[in-house]
Amino acid sequence: MKKVIASRYMPPWRADDHYTDFSNKRSLTDDEIQKITSWIDAGTPKGKVNLQSEKEILEKIRLGTAYGRVPDMVLKMKTPYVVKANRGERFVVFKIPFELKEEANVEAIEFTTNEKRVIHHANFAVHPVEDPAIDIYKTIDSVDLNTSMHLYDQWLPYKKRMIYYGGWIPGTSYESYPKDIGWVMPKRGVILLTVHFAPSGKTVESINGINLFFKKTPVKRHVKVISLGSGGIGESEIYPPLVLFAGEVQTHRLRIANSREDISLLYVWPHMHYLGKDFKAFATREQDTIPLVHIPAWDFRWQEIYRYKKPVILKRGDVVNVYGTYDNTANNPLNPNNPPKFVESSGDMRSDQEMLTLLLVYVPYEAGDETLVYDQP
C-alpha cells in the first residue's frame, strides 16, 4: 500500500491537475501522502472507535454506493443476466419500470453493478410514461441487441420523450449536481439501461441498476448532455479518419464549433478505448484558449467524469478541439492484440474498435455565471 500511494499510482486519478483543476480530484497532496505513509511506518495503529461512522460505511457498501449517503431510490433489473465465458460482444438493454408518489428533484445518480469486470460500458435513458393506459410492466424485460433486436419494438410507446441520458465507464463514480441544478425524475416511466458486456473468460451473473439521490430544493436549471466525436456529433469530422495501423503511434483530432446557445459546463467526460495514450480537449475563442481536460497517460480502466469548480463558459461560435493519441504498438501494455493489428472505428462502441469522444454536461448560460462557484453536494 505504501508503494502505490507514495508513487501516486493510488488513488487513481489520471487528469493533469496543472492543466485544469477539478473539484472531484482524488489525487493526494504531499502532506496527505506523508501522513498516510507515516501511519503505515508506525504499524497502522487503530484510531478512535466511531461505531456510527462504521455503521454508515458498511451500509453504503451494502447498497453499493460511493455517494455521501444512502440512496433515496434503488432501481435494478428484474433478473440477473448470465454472461457466458466466451469471446462474444454482447449489447443488452434492460427495462426498469418505476412509479413514484410525485416527481422528485435529482441531486445525484449512480450506476451500480455486482460485477464491473465484465462490463465495457453502460448507458441509461430515463423515459416518462404518463399515460396509465400504457403498461410499463407486461412488456419484455430485456432485449439482446445481437439476437433479438425486433423485440425492441415493444418499448417504442415508452420512447416519446427522454428526460435524461447518462452512463458509466470503468473508473467512473457518481454524477451529482450543485444547488439549483439537476433534473426532475418523473412520477412514472421506465429506465432503458443498455449494458455492453465485454468478452469474458468466466461465466458470471450480472445484476445492474441505478441509485438515485433526491433533494428537497427546487431544480431551477436543468442539466443537458451532448456527445462530440465517435458515436456523436462530428464523428465524420475526426481527422485523419480514426483507423489505427499496427505498429504505429497516431494522433487524431476533432474541431467542432458551438453553433447553439451559450452554455456553462459542469462536467467533461473524455472517452477512448485500450489503445488511447493521451487525450486533450480545449476550446478556442478568437485568440484565447480555454483548457477543458488533459489526460497525459490514458488508462481505460480508470476513466472519470471530471467536475469543474466553477462554470466553464462556451459561447456561441467557440470551437471545441479534441486531440487523441493512440499507441497501437507492442510497447503499449494495454494493447489487447499481440501482435498488434489494424483497428478501426465505426461508432458502435465495440471493445475491439477505438473511439475519440468527449461528452459535455452543461446548463444553458445565465448572466453572472462567470462569478459562480459550484457548491458540491
N, C-alpha and C positions, 0 to 999 in steps of 0.2 A: 504493500500500500504506500509506503513512504516513497518508493522509487517512482511510481506513476504520478503521485502528487507533486513531488519535487521537480519532475521533468515537465509538468503541466499537461501530461497525457490525460489525466483525470483531474477534475470532472471534464467531460468532453465539451469543447467549445471551439468551433473552427473559424469563427469570424475574426477578422483583423480589427481589433479594438482601436488601433491608431487611425483606421480609415473612417469608421463610423462607430459611435458609442451607443450600444443598445441597452435598454433597461432590463432585459431578461438575461443578461450575460451570466454564464456560470463560471467564468474564469476566476481564479483566486488571486488576491493581492499578495505581494511579498510577505506582508505581515500575517495574513491568514495561513500561508504555507508554513511560515516559521512556527506559528502556534501549533499547527497540526503535527508537524514533524517533531517538535519538542515533546508533545504529548506521547507520540509513538516511542521516542527515545526513552521516556520516563516509564515505559511499560504499560501504556494505555490505562492509567488509573481511572476508576469509576468516579463519576461526578455525583452531585446531589440527586437523590431519588425524587422523581416527579411523576407520580403514578398517573395523574391526569394527562400529562403530555404523552406518556407511553400509551395510554388507552386511545388517545386521539390518533396517534401514528398507526397503531395496529388496526384501527377502524378504517383509516384511509387505505391501508394495504389491502384489507379485506374487500373493500369496494373498488379497488383498482384505480385510484385517483392520485394524481400528483398535485392537484389543486389544494388551496389552503384550507378547505373544509369539505365536508361530505356533500355529495350532490343532492340537489332537490328532486331530481328525476333521473332514473336509470332505465334506459331502453335497450333491450337486447333482442337478437334474432331468436326465433321461436325454438329452433332445434339446432344442435351442433352440426357443423359441416365437416365431413371427413375428407381430409387432404391426403390423398394416396401417395405412396412413395413411388414416384416416377419423375420423369423429366418434363412433364407437361406444364404448360402455362394455362392457368385457369382464371377466368373472369366471371365472377358470380355476383348477382345482385340479390340482396335480401330485403324483403318488405318488412318494415317495423311500424305497425299502426299505433296510434296514440290518441288519447282523449283526456282533456283537462276540464276542470270546472269553469275556468276562464283563461283568457290569454295570459301569457307570462312574459315578462321582460328578461331577456337573456343577458347575464353577466359574463358567462364563460361556457365553453363547450369543449368536450374532450372525447376522443375516440378511445375505446377500450378493447382489449383482446387478451385472451389467456395464452396466446402463442404468437408473439411478434415475429419469431424467426421464420415463419412460413409465409409472411405477408410482405409483398413488394411495395404495395401502397393501397390506400383505401380512400374513397370519396363518398360523401353523403349529401343528399339533396332533401330539403325539407319542403314538403308539398301540403298546403292546406286543402282539406276536403270538407267544405262547409255544408254541402247538400247531404242531408241524412238519408236520402234515397240511394246514395252511392255507398255500397257496403265496403268497408275497409278491411274486413276480416276474412271473408269467404273466398277471396281470390288466392291464387297460388302464393306460397310464402317465399319462394326463391326461384331464380331463373339462371341457369348456366348459359352464359352468352356463347360458349363454344359449341353447345349441342342442342339447345332448345330456345333459341332466340325468338321464335314465333310465339312463345308463351308470354312474352313481354307485353303483347297487345292487351292482356287483361288489365294492365295497370294504366293504360292510356287515359281513362277517366280521372285518374289522380293528378295528372300532369298538366292541368290547365294553368297552374301558377306555381312558381317556386319562390319561397320566402328566403331561403339561404342555401349556400353551397359551400361546403368545407371539405377537409380531408386530413389524411395522416400519411407520413412517410417516415422511414426509420430515423429515430433520433428526435422526432418532433414531440413537443409537450402539448399542453392545452392552448386554446385560443381564448383570451379574455379581453374585456373592453373597459375603457375608463368611464368615469361618471358621465351620464347623459348620452352615452354612445352604446350601441348594441343593435339588437334586432328583437322582434316580438315573435314568440312561439305561439302559433295558432291554437285554438281550443281543440281542434280535431284535424287529423290528417294522417299522413304516412311519411316515414323516412325511407328513402330508397338508398340503401347502403351498398355500394359497389366495392368489392374486395378483389384485388389482383393477388392470387396465390402464386408465389414463385415456385419453381421446381423444388421438390422436397426429397430428401434422402430417407425419410421415415414417414410412416403413416401416423397422423395426429388428428385429434378432434379440435376444431377451431370454433370458439364462441366469441362473437364480436358484438359491439354495441356502442352506445353514446351516453355519456354523462352530461347532464345539463344543470347549470347553476343559475338561479334566478335572483333578480334584485327587485326591491320594492320601489325604488325610484324610477321615474319615467324615462323612456328612451326618446330623447329629443332629436338625435341624429342617427340615421340608420346606416349600418355598415354595408359596403358593397365590395365585390371581388372582381378582378379582371385578370385574365391569364394571357401572358405575352410569350410568343415563341412556339416551341413544339406543342402541338395539341391545342393551340390558342391563336390569338390574333398575331398575324405576321409570320406564321410558320414558313410560308413560301419565300419570305424575305431574309431568312437566315443565309449569310454569305461567308464563305462559299457554302453550297448546299451541304447539309450535315451527313456526309458519308466519310467514314474513317478507314483509312488504309492500314493494313497490317504492317507493323514495324515503324509507324510514323507518329510523331507528335504534331498535332494540328490545332490551330486557333480559328474559331468561327465567331461571327458577330451578328448582332441584330440591332437595327435602328428603327424605332417606332415613335412617330410624333403624336403627342396628345391632341387629338382633334376634337375632344369632347370638352366638358366643363373643367374649370379649375378644381383640383382635388387636394385633400390633406391626407397624407399617408399615415396609417397606424403601424402597419407591418409590411415587410417584404419577405417573400418565400422563394428562394432560389432552388432550382432542381436540375440535376444531371444524374447519370447512372454511373456504372462502375469505372468507366474509362475517364471520368472527369478528373482534372488535375488542378485547375484554377478557374474561379468564377468571379467576375467583377461586373457590377452594374452601377451606372451613374447617369444623371440627366444633364443636359446642356441647355442653357438659356442665353442666347447671344454669346457673350464672351465668358459667361460664368459656368462652372462645373459644380454639380450638386451630387456629392457622394451618396450612394444608396447602400451598397453592401459589397464586401470583398471577402472571398473565401480562398486564401492562398494555398491551402493544402486540402483539397476536396476529399471527403470520405463519405461514400454513400451511406454508411452505417450510422453516421452522426449528422443528420440534417436538422434544420430548425426553422421555425417561423420567427423572424427577427423583429422585435418590437422597439419602436422608436420612443425616446424620452419625450419628445415634442413633435408636433406635426412637421413632416417634410412636405413642402407645398410644391406641387407640379401645376404650372399654369398651362392654359390652352396654348399650344404651339411649342411647348418644351419637348425635347427629344430624349427618349429613354434609350440608352446604349447598354447592350448586354454583350459581354465577351466571355466565351468559354474555351478553355484549352483542354485538350484530350490527349491522353497518353496511351496509345494502342501498341505499346512495345512490351517485350518480355521483362523490362525493368520495372514495370508497374505491378506491384504485389497484389493489387486488387483486380487485375485483368482476369476475367473468368475463363479466358481462352488461352490454352497452351498447346501449341504455339499460337500467337496472336492471329486473328483472322479479320477479314473485311466485315465492318459493322455499318449498318445504315440506320436511318430514322424515318419511320413512316407515320409517326404521330399516334400510334395505337398503344404506346407505353409498355410494350413487351420488355422483359428484362434482358433479352438478347439484342436489343437495339439501344440507341442513345437518344438523349433529349437535351435541349437547351431552353429552359423555361424559367420565367420569373412571374410569380403571382404578386399582385398588388392588392392589399386590403386597405380600404380608404373610406372616407366620408366626403361628400361634396364640401368644397371650401366655404368658409364663412369669414366675414371680416373679423379681424382680431386673432385669427389662428396663428399668426406669426409670433405672438407672445404667449400662446397657450402652452402649458406644461401638463402632459397627461398624468393624472393620478393613476396609480396601479392598484387594482382590486386585490 
